[in-house]
Amino acid sequence: MTTTTRALCRHADALPVESAVTGDTLAYLCPACDTQLPASFGAELEQLRARIARQDACDHNREVSDITVWGAGVVASLCQDCGKNMTPCTAGGSDR
């Protein structure tokens, strides 16, 4: 049996699953893609939410365009201040 998730989900809305006995966080569950994440995801989740908050607050005035990934010929546009990928999404793409 293969378990699949939305490949581009960042799990920013993941919720803790806590023990009814001890109150300890046992895991995290992402309601957006129904993925169970390890208890250690909590630290990563805090960093992810902080990065998203910085990106949401940024005005993206210092955007850098035409970044080519070595050998791939991929062009990206990144904000120098917050690091957000500003490359327009194609159909079926992510929200980055």
Secondary structure, DSSP 8 states (H G I E B T S, - for coil): ------TT---TT-EEEE-TTT--EEEEEETTTTEEEETTHHHHHHHHHHHHHHHHH----SEEEEEEETTTTEEEEEETTT--B-----TT----
